[in-house]
């Protein structure tokens, strides 16, 4: 089996820059940045929701942000993937990529600004106009981070990614809280978004300068060819992943979209907290495997093992604890989020079962095939959501479960043909991950049955049951000899405290 964590420390035959750290070390820094950023954003959202903003106010911002995100697929123009996938890169190529990034930022900001007035009229919400204009201005600063972070990712320099992401999250949280406390209503979240974009761009340029001037527009053929197809892919995907708030808001109103948006964002934040940052590490890692001409299948099974072993129990636990989590974090005013959160969290279990489902086809040169599959994916997602919304916000959330089943069938066949992974081995991994997930749920389920109901459980009891679930999960991984164990232990060894303890023990011997 290929071991990307070992081989990535060497210079590739194709001339790619040497990696500054192993995949495991990079994953630790990426996850650390993700955890801190999540903690900052999460605490900010809890304080704002409990003290300052109502579900309807959050719903108003969610509609504006969803509309902006639909346009933002043009922002990157595929440059992150293009830069990470190049076997080698020089100053001229960096200049061209920076110029393209800033040219498209102007276009995207203009597109969002132009859509502000029609959106305000469509939803009969005048405040959507200034909110979207603030969000539009934030996109002028995002390209200052796109190229620097892609260049840092090429060399696995995820310590710098940590600094960029945490610094931007701190700025966003501070500005959002200050504005919310000052009575800015939904505008507080918009000003926080602007602060995030400015701070992220400033820190990224400080750590890895990549200025767009002087403009370099020669030799854009490869960038335009790759970027246009990647943008098509992202645009199709965005229609499915970023339209729910728009569809629910139009069909069911601000209160419904506020509840649905909070449930979806909480599930997404929790998934990102568990494993979201690792994806940024794997793309350059698999690019190196591809450059060496090695098969991707064995390494992909390791990735599937890691995701299913860690994310499955996390999302299943969130679904089981949805009611007390919402009550403890947001209060009774948001309790309608709980059933939506449970359904959306369960759908995430299926949606992480095949990680890197867009990255690996891009690396394998199958972008056109991926676009066709993604179109079917989007049609399925939007159709089911529109249909589900006929039964209210609960029906909209339930449609995610049905969609996740269809998504898994769609991409399983596509990726198996592309990567040729061992299907029997993958099913074996899934079975072990499922058993470990069930073990993690036992303490909380028994607590509900014998001690206290979900509507009455307190923070301390919930924390104790969750902690016991983590212990049983670890024991299950060891008992089942789960294939993710080696990688989890290896990543733990890169943590500062554990690494220092091992060093002390080594000298003591």
C-alpha positions, 0 to 999 in steps of 0.5 A, spaced: 500 500 500 502 506 498 504 511 504 503 518 502 505 520 509 512 517 508 513 519 501 511 526 501 517 529 504 521 527 498 522 531 492 518 528 486 521 526 480 517 531 476 520 537 479 515 539 484 517 543 490 519 539 497 514 538 502 515 542 508 512 537 513 508 530 512 501 529 510 500 527 518 503 533 520 500 538 515 493 534 517 494 536 525 496 543 523 490 544 518 485 541 523 488 545 529 486 551 525 479 548 523 478 547 530 480 554 533 476 557 527 470 553 528 470 555 536 471 562 534 465 562 529 461 557 533 461 561 540 460 568 536 454 565 533 451 562 539 452 569 543 449 572 537 443 568 537 442 567 544 442 575 546 442 579 539 438 576 533 432 572 532 431 566 527 428 571 522 434 576 522 438 570 521 434 568 516 435 575 512 442 574 512 442 567 510 438 569 504 443 574 502 449 570 503 446 564 499 445 569 493 452 571 494 455 564 494 451 562 488 455 568 484 462 566 488 463 560 484 466 564 479 471 567 485 476 562 485 476 560 477 479 554 479 485 557 481 487 553 487 486 546 484 490 549 478 496 551 482 496 545 487 495 540 481 501 543 477 508 539 477 512 545 477 510 553 477 514 559 476 514 567 477 510 568 471 505 563 472 504 566 479 503 573 476 498 570 471 494 566 476 494 573 481 492 577 475 486 572 473 484 572 481 483 579 481 480 580 475 474 575 477 473 578 484 471 585 480 466 581 476 463 577 482 463 583 486 459 587 481 455 581 479 453 580 487 452 588 487 447 588 481 443 582 484 442 586 490 436 590 488 432 584 484 433 580 491 430 585 495 424 586 491 423 578 490 423 577 497 420 583 499 425 585 504 429 592 503 434 590 507 437 585 503 439 591 498 445 594 503 446 587 506 448 584 499 452 590 497 456 589 504 457 582 502 459 584 495 465 588 497 468 583 501 469 579 495 474 584 493 479 582 498 478 574 497 483 574 491 489 576 495 488 570 499 487 565 493 494 564 490 498 565 496 494 559 500 494 555 494 502 556 493 503 554 501 498 548 500 503 546 494 509 545 499 504 543 505 505 549 509 499 548 513 502 552 519 501 558 515 494 556 513 493 556 521 495 563 522 491 565 516 484 562 518 485 563 525 486 570 524 480 571 519 476 568 524 478 572 530 476 579 526 470 576 523 467 574 530 470 581 533 466 585 528 460 581 528 459 581 536 461 588 536 456 590 531 450 585 534 451 588 541 450 595 538 444 593 535 446 592 527 441 586 527 442 582 520 447 587 518 452 585 524 453 578 520 455 582 513 460 587 517 463 580 520 464 577 513 467 583 510 472 583 516 473 576 514 475 577 507 480 583 509 484 580 514 484 573 510 487 577 504 492 581 509 495 576 513 496 571 506 499 576 503 504 578 508 506 570 509 506 569 501 506 575 497 503 574 490 501 581 488 496 582 481 501 587 479 503 588 474 498 585 470 500 579 466 495 576 461 500 572 456 499 565 456 492 564 459 490 559 455 491 553 460 488 557 466 482 559 462 481 552 459 482 549 466 478 554 470 472 555 465 471 547 466 472 548 474 468 554 474 462 550 470 463 544 475 463 549 481 457 553 478 453 546 477 455 544 484 453 551 488 446 550 485 445 544 489 449 546 495 447 553 496 440 554 493 436 551 499 436 557 503 433 561 497 428 555 496 426 555 503 426 562 504 421 563 498 417 557 499 416 558 507 418 565 509 424 568 514 422 564 520 423 557 516 429 559 513 432 561 519 431 555 522 433 551 516 439 555 515 441 554 523 440 546 522 444 546 516 450 550 518 451 547 525 451 540 522 456 543 517 460 546 522 460 540 526 463 536 520 468 541 518 470 541 526 471 533 525 475 532 518 473 538 514 480 541 514 483 535 512 481 535 505 485 541 503 491 537 505 489 531 501 489 534 494 496 536 494 498 529 497 494 525 491 497 530 486 504 527 488 501 520 488 499 522 481 505 525 479 509 519 481 505 514 477 502 510 483 495 508 483 490 512 488 486 506 490 490 504 496 491 511 499 483 512 497 481 506 502 485 509 507 482 516 506 475 513 507 477 509 513 479 515 516 473 519 514 468 514 516 471 512 523 471 519 525 465 523 522 460 517 522 460 517 530 460 524 530 454 526 526 450 520 529 452 523 536 450 530 533 443 527 531 442 523 537 443 529 541 440 534 537 434 536 542 439 538 548 444 541 544 440 546 541 436 547 547 443 548 551 446 552 545 441 557 543 435 556 548 428 555 547 427 560 541 431 556 537 428 549 539 425 548 532 432 547 529 432 540 533 428 535 528 432 539 522 439 538 525 437 530 526 435 529 519 441 533 516 446 530 521 444 523 519 445 525 511 452 527 512 454 520 514 452 518 507 455 524 504 462 523 507 462 516 505 466 518 499 471 523 500 474 527 495 469 526 490 470 532 486 478 532 487 480 526 485 477 526 478 480 533 477 487 530 478 485 524 474 483 528 468 476 526 468 473 533 469 468 533 463 465 526 466 465 529 473 461 535 470 456 530 467 455 527 474 455 533 478 449 536 473 445 529 475 447 530 482 444 538 482 438 536 479 437 531 484 438 535 490 434 541 487 428 537 485 428 533 492 428 540 496 423 543 492 418 537 493 420 536 500 418 543 502 411 542 500 411 539 507 414 545 511 421 546 513 421 538 516 420 536 509 425 540 506 430 537 511 427 530 510 429 531 503 436 531 505 436 524 507 433 522 500 438 526 496 444 523 500 442 516 498 441 518 491 448 521 492 452 515 494 449 511 489 451 516 484 458 517 486 460 510 488 459 507 481 463 513 478 469 513 483 470 506 483 471 506 475 475 512 476 480 509 481 479 502 481 479 501 489 477 494 492 470 494 493 470 489 498 475 492 502 471 498 502 465 495 505 469 491 510 471 498 512 464 501 512 462 495 517 467 496 522 466 504 522 458 502 523 460 498 529 464 503 532 459 508 531 454 504 534 458 503 540 459 511 541 452 512 541 450 506 547 452 511 553 447 517 550 442 512 548 442 508 555 441 515 558 435 517 555 432 510 556 434 509 564 435 516 566 433 522 563 429 524 557 432 528 551 428 534 553 430 534 560 438 532 560 443 538 562 449 539 560 453 535 565 449 529 564 450 530 556 457 531 557 458 525 561 455 521 556 458 523 550 465 522 554 463 515 555 461 514 548 468 517 546 471 511 550 467 506 547 468 508 540 476 508 541 475 501 545 471 499 539 476 501 534 482 497 537 477 491 538 475 491 531 483 493 528 480 498 524 484 500 519 484 508 521 487 506 527 495 507 525 493 514 521 489 516 528 495 514 532 500 517 527 497 524 527 496 524 535 504 523 535 504 530 531 500 534 537 505 538 541 504 535 548 504 528 546 510 529 541 514 532 547 512 527 552 515 522 547 521 526 546 522 526 554 521 518 554 526 517 549 531 521 552 529 518 559 531 511 556 
